[in-house]
Every structure is written in C-alpha cells, then in structure tokens.
Amino acid sequence: MPTIKVRDLAWARLHAPDLDAMEEFLTHFGLIRAARTPTALYMRGTDPAHHIHVTEKAPDAGFVGFAYHAAGEEDLARVSKMPGASAIEPLDEPGGGKRVRLREPNGYQIEVIWGLEPLPPIAVDFTPMNTGPEPLRRAGTLMRLRKSPTPIKRIGHGVMGTPKVRETVQWFRDTLGFIGSDDVYAGQKENLIGSFNRCDRGDEYTDHHTLFCVHNERAGMNHVSFEVPDVDAVFKDHEYLTRLGKYEHMWGVGRHLLGSQVYDYWADPWGRVHERWADTDRLNASSGSNLLSAEEALVSQWGENPPERFIRHVTT
C-alpha cells in the first residue's frame, strides 16, 4: 500500500533571476497573476486553484520541484513520517495552507499540500464545435474566437528526466500513490526508459498522466503542462506566440499517442519548457496499464515526432 494517494498536481516551483521577464512570458502563455511579492510570482488559471505556477527570485534560473494536492489533511501526518520528510508546516505564501516537504530520488523537492485557499473561477466564453455526428451543436450561433492569449484552465502534468527511471517511478508510486498508465522500454522489456503515471482516484476518472518520468543522463524537469479550453486555443495561440517572435518554440502542434493531447511546447526566457494542450484521455483505477516499446510509444498520431532536442532537454 502506498503511503498516501495524491489527487492532482498543484504547481511547479521554479527559480528565475527576473520576475518581470517571467511574468511577461507566462502572461503571453496564458497564465494570470494571482499574487506577487518582491521575491516570488504566483500565476493561476481560470479554475479556482489559487495558483498553479510559482517562480521564486534567485540569482540563477532552475527547477525546485513539484507540489501535489493531498486527498485529505490526515495525509500530511502520514507523509510527514516518511524518511527525510519535513514536519507539517504552514505555507507562508499567498493562498496559505499547509505542506510537507520531501525529496524524491534525484534530490528535487516534492511538496504535499492541503488547505490552499481557492479563488473565484474566471469565466471563459466557450462556443460548441459542430461535428459530423453532431452538426447542430452550434445551430444559429456564429463561431467567433476570443483574441489570444487564451487563458490557461489548469495545470496538467509534470515531467522529470532522470538517469534512474525505475527507482524514481517506484518512489512516486510507493509514496504518493501513482499508478502506471503506460511504461516504455527500449530494446529489452526490462530496460525501462519512460513511465506515464496517473493519480489513483478509484472509480473517478482522471488524466492519463499527471507524472511522466523519462530517461536522461541528467536529472531535472523536462516540462510542465497546462490545459487550455479547446483545440482552437492550441492552434491560434501557437500563431500568437510565433508572431511575437520573443520565445523559442520547442515542438508542435501535434497529437500525442500516449495521453492523446493536442500539444504545443514553448520555452521561457531561460529555456524551461511549458506545454499547452487540449483533449486528454481520462482513465480510472480499473483502466489498467500497458508496456510498449519506444518505437510504438514515443510518436505523434499526427504532427512531428518528438525532436531530439526536446527528448534530451532537462532544467536542473
């Protein structure tokens, strides 16, 4: 039995030397300022979560770690008994709440949080899309898209590169209750090079993956991902960011095989990769798991297959 079963990803925590430049990028990307102090920036989506992205001011850019929502306050007491865990401590940040801090096998910080104060959701106009089987979903209504950037809805998943995939995945499963959706091997089936993991919410459906671990010679964050309202938002904001000409495009637009998201990847001013996506597969605890070869798994259903610079990328 795992120590606890987390419900979802809460945020990624990064370092950056310039909060103004970071906020400018994240605003173009579709995130919205929830709070800012002299030393940290907190960005939200349109869902009620107080914030889903934290940037702390530091001399050097870097990756601190990921935070996850506990299923209940009592889980903080359970996880605080883990080797190397902190005591339960107040989150002295906008939004409040409590946390326990852990270190995963590569040394990055994992926060388990509870009691974050929600904010009112932000309303977003949504026009249904007519389809072949349902040609009248928008009967009498004209399709008029809002201007970019389209606001991000919520955080989706975090991806870690690591030279010790199996050990890292096992820690997340044993400690935080993740369950496998798809494991990926290269050559021999015992040679695990990637693992897509979802939260265990029992019969409740959740994202195909909230955590992906992939082999890399260096440990760090490969990317952090965010959901947008629909596929139009992925495409039109790709054009918006391209026209800006300020940020490096990393990969997309395309549709993944594993997870099935329509994706687009961009790097912030220090090279940390952020993904915008729409339309993911949803699974529950009884959906099972698969073992696939890298040739089968790491492809797009349409669009470019992952470029080498994306596969090899990590932020330390």
C-alpha atoms as one frame of an Amber mdcrd trajectory, in Angstrom:
protein
   0.000   0.000   0.000   1.279   3.489  -0.801   1.812   5.972   1.999  -0.856
   8.308   0.558  -2.719   8.829  -2.717  -2.422  12.390  -4.013  -5.328  13.816
  -6.009  -3.581  16.057  -8.530  -0.612  18.228  -9.402  -0.740  21.613  -7.648
   2.150  23.576  -9.179   5.685  23.624 -10.476   8.156  25.702  -8.461  10.965
  27.370 -10.425  13.749  29.892  -9.846  14.381  32.901 -12.106  16.591  35.990
 -11.788  13.972  38.346 -13.310  10.344  38.124 -12.198   9.264  40.796 -14.701
  10.541  38.746 -17.647   8.984  35.591 -16.224   5.601  37.232 -15.715   5.688
  38.646 -19.237   6.299  35.183 -20.709   3.670  33.477 -18.567   1.095  36.156
 -19.402   1.693  35.674 -23.132   1.470  31.928 -22.484  -1.999  32.333 -20.953
  -1.460  32.311 -17.190  -2.890  35.042 -14.953  -1.229  36.726 -11.995  -2.721
  35.599  -8.670  -0.179  37.334  -6.440   3.307  38.774  -6.499   5.734  39.650
  -3.730   9.229  41.161  -4.008  10.632  37.614  -4.045   8.048  35.414  -5.796
   5.434  35.288  -8.556   2.240  33.214  -8.325   0.248  32.563 -11.507  -3.190
  30.955 -11.826  -5.571  29.596 -14.446  -9.310  30.069 -14.815 -10.129  27.189
 -12.440 -10.441  28.047  -8.714  -6.932  26.921  -7.689  -5.209  29.922  -6.093
  -2.076  29.383  -8.185  -0.605  26.680 -10.396   2.868  28.100 -11.131   5.396
  29.552  -8.671   8.573  31.433  -9.584  10.958  32.405  -6.799  13.529  35.123
  -7.443  17.054  33.701  -7.334  20.430  34.536  -8.905  20.208  31.549 -11.257
  17.286  30.017 -13.131  16.416  26.484 -12.082  13.879  23.838 -11.154  12.933
  23.434  -7.480  10.250  20.745  -7.709   6.572  19.847  -7.992   3.709  20.130
  -5.490   0.735  17.766  -5.226  -2.678  18.048  -3.579  -3.269  15.646  -0.689
  -6.612  13.836  -0.663  -7.174  14.866   2.972  -5.478  16.764   5.778  -4.711
  13.498   7.571  -2.413  12.555   4.671   0.020  15.259   5.768   0.533  13.441
   9.065   1.117  10.155   7.235   3.627  11.519   4.754   5.459  13.547   7.424
   6.604  10.215   8.923   8.486   9.296   5.736  12.309   9.235   5.967  13.684
  12.719   5.334  10.264  14.399   5.348   9.716  17.774   6.951   7.238  18.342
   9.730   3.813  19.675   8.778   4.426  23.380   8.262   2.322  26.394   7.280
   2.647  27.557   3.690   3.813  31.121   4.263   2.726  32.220   0.804  -0.353
  33.733  -0.866  -3.160  31.185  -0.679  -1.988  29.779   2.646  -2.494  26.145
   3.533  -0.103  23.546   4.949   2.549  21.321   3.446   5.061  18.559   3.998
   8.298  18.689   2.012  10.029  15.559   0.708  12.981  14.775  -1.560  12.459
  12.371  -4.446  15.368  10.105  -5.503  17.003  12.764  -7.702  17.046  15.324
  -4.886  14.243  17.612  -6.071  11.650  18.981  -3.676   8.197  17.419  -3.583
   5.528  19.311  -1.650   2.331  17.639  -0.465  -0.171  20.398   0.274  -3.571
  20.848   1.883  -5.886  23.788   2.556  -4.880  26.165  -0.229  -7.451  28.964
  -0.320  -9.372  28.879  -3.638 -10.125  31.933  -5.744 -13.325  32.614  -7.688
 -13.169  30.883 -11.082 -12.732  33.105 -14.119 -15.498  32.763 -16.692 -14.370
  31.903 -20.217 -16.628  32.111 -23.270 -16.957  28.751 -24.989 -18.693  28.105
 -28.293 -19.535  24.455 -29.084 -17.991  22.930 -32.202 -20.190  21.281 -34.817
 -19.059  17.786 -35.778 -20.151  15.198 -38.313 -22.195  13.158 -35.807 -23.485
  16.336 -34.080 -23.866  19.004 -36.789 -26.238  21.243 -34.802 -24.337  21.783
 -31.559 -23.877  25.431 -32.573 -27.088  25.852 -34.576 -27.814  29.552 -35.095
 -24.601  30.685 -33.348 -21.576  32.029 -35.228 -18.099  30.806 -34.292 -16.109
  33.851 -33.143 -12.912  33.114 -31.230 -11.600  35.391 -28.495  -8.277  37.120
 -29.032  -5.077  35.445 -27.895  -3.654  34.642 -25.465  -6.383  32.240 -24.398
  -6.406  31.842 -20.600  -4.998  28.585 -19.254  -7.594  26.436 -17.479  -5.435
  24.380 -15.100  -2.110  22.650 -14.620  -1.948  19.168 -16.124   1.248  17.203
 -15.547   4.920  17.483 -14.707   7.686  15.566 -16.477  11.027  14.645 -14.942
  14.155  13.474 -16.691  16.255  11.090 -14.620  19.121   8.607 -15.024  17.256
   6.276 -12.627  13.775   5.910 -14.079  12.741   2.734 -12.263  13.800   3.974
  -8.818  12.130   7.351  -9.351   8.860   5.854 -10.587   8.760   3.373  -7.711
   9.230   6.195  -5.188   6.311   8.164  -6.619   4.109   5.058  -6.660   5.036
   3.931  -3.140   4.950   7.401  -1.567   2.259   9.340  -3.436   0.114   6.507
  -4.772   0.607   6.960  -8.512  -0.416   4.059 -10.755   1.001   3.227 -14.166
  -0.799   4.053 -17.393   1.954   3.247 -19.907   5.522   2.079 -19.326   8.011
   2.393 -22.191  11.074   0.235 -22.841  14.000   0.318 -25.269  15.411  -2.952
 -26.609  14.721  -5.460 -23.848  11.430  -5.158 -21.974  13.347  -4.881 -18.703
  15.039  -1.672 -19.927  12.502   0.879 -18.719  13.126   4.311 -20.247   9.831
   6.053 -19.551   6.739   5.776 -17.398   3.403   7.609 -17.655   1.582   7.625
 -14.308  -1.860   8.784 -13.184  -3.387   9.574  -9.817  -5.330   6.765  -8.166
  -8.810   8.164  -7.582 -10.566   4.808  -7.572 -13.601   4.848  -9.871 -13.243
   8.578 -10.578 -11.718   9.381 -13.970  -8.530  11.418 -14.100  -5.862  12.434
 -16.627  -3.949   9.663 -18.420  -0.823  11.004 -16.721  -0.042  13.533 -14.027
   3.592  12.379 -13.817   5.881  11.217 -16.617   9.443  10.085 -15.888  11.792
   9.700 -18.842  15.409   8.577 -19.048  18.037  11.300 -19.240  21.700  11.378
 -18.278  20.897  14.414 -16.102  18.048  14.756 -13.629  15.658  17.698 -13.847
  12.391  18.978 -15.260  11.686  18.149 -18.880   8.494  20.226 -18.971   5.362
  21.303 -17.146   1.997  21.251 -18.906  -1.239  23.224 -18.812  -4.710  22.606
 -20.217  -6.419  25.169 -22.450 -10.165  25.222 -23.219 -10.114  23.615 -26.664
  -8.071  22.718 -29.719  -8.647  26.157 -31.273  -6.774  27.671 -28.329  -3.753
  25.456 -29.021  -3.567  26.455 -32.690  -4.380  30.144 -32.506  -2.102  30.766
 -29.536   0.671  28.932 -31.382   0.295  31.574 -34.090   0.142  34.335 -31.462
   3.398  33.247 -29.792   5.048  32.740 -33.180   4.146  36.281 -34.255   5.547
  37.684 -31.009   8.950  36.337 -32.002  10.249  36.508 -28.408  10.301  32.878
 -27.286  11.737  29.596 -28.547   9.272  27.093 -29.945  10.223  23.551 -28.919
   7.691  21.188 -30.512   4.167  21.108 -32.022   1.455  21.393 -32.971   0.535
  17.685 -32.992  -1.433  14.984 -31.166   0.324  12.599 -28.791  -0.247   8.870
 -28.902   0.063   8.309 -25.139  -2.389  10.655 -23.470  -3.754  11.799 -26.859
  -3.396  15.528 -26.118  -3.185  18.093 -28.916   0.060  19.763 -27.830   2.324
  22.773 -28.325   5.598  23.387 -26.433   7.396  26.674 -25.750  10.480  27.644
 -23.735  10.552  30.525 -21.266  13.408  33.092 -21.327  15.711  30.627 -19.520
  14.803  27.571 -21.580  12.305  25.901 -19.218   9.730  24.129 -21.375   5.996
  24.789 -20.885   3.275  22.870 -22.744  -0.220  23.989 -23.760  -2.629  21.166
 -24.568  -6.284  20.251 -25.066  -8.256  16.976 -25.049  -6.571  14.301 -22.951
  -7.512  10.668 -22.357  -9.195  10.077 -18.992  -8.749   6.821 -17.068  -9.702
   5.419 -13.680  -8.035   2.892 -11.397  -9.548  -0.074 -13.259  -8.310   1.070
 -16.691  -5.124  -0.960 -16.389  -1.677  -0.255 -17.790   0.431  -1.108 -20.828
   4.044  -1.895 -21.655   5.153  -0.567 -25.046   8.386  -0.217 -26.977   9.808
   3.252 -27.526   9.148   2.853 -31.258   5.449   2.259 -30.572   5.005   4.770
 -27.776   7.029   7.922 -28.361   5.284   9.070 -31.530   2.592  11.516 -32.557
  -0.737  10.429 -34.032  -0.274  13.397 -36.333   2.378  16.084 -36.355   6.117
  15.809 -35.840   7.523  13.028 -33.684   9.496  14.325 -30.674  12.659  16.105
 -31.822  15.937  15.072 -30.228  16.460  18.448 -28.531  13.113  18.034 -26.772
  13.793  14.458 -25.677  17.222  15.416 -24.298  16.053  18.595 -22.567  16.113
  18.996 -18.783  16.113  22.016 -16.478  18.207  21.445 -13.353
